[in-house]
């Protein structure tokens, strides 16, 4: 049976939005007090159910990258005097928050955001870039049956995926 990479996950993390998260054992506690249980899915892969949706995450280069594009980074790993807050795509909304605006799809995307959107890191080859784009585009295409109940979000994410691909290609 798969097990969580507990040693690597324990402690405080920051979401792309800057909100703090605490992982203790197999429990994740968000800054709003909500707690969810992490489920092991494989080596360095895990999932959680939150607000009626299931999210899949994996450890990559000291970060947790989630299936919805949210990126978590360790505290104190960057600049002096404070935690690292990565410039990733806006995080998924908490209960009661409005969904993020499609700012990345409108040309204000950084390289880090584009890489996070396609779940890539470092300097991907052209082949890695194409594969990541195809995977993300197929996942978020608005015409896919799995996206029919959230067509607006799927359209926004599909546009972000396309913008990320074009940014990294150029």
Secondary structure, 3 states (H helix, E strand, C coil): CCCCCHHHHCEEEECCCCCEEEEECCEEEECCCCEEECEEEECCEEEEEECCEEEEEEEECCEEEECCCCEEEECCCCCCCCCCCCCCCCCCCCCCCCCCCCCHHHCCCCHHHHHHHCCCCCCCCHHHHHHHHHHHHHHHCCCCHHHHHHHHHHHHHHHHHHHHHHHHHC
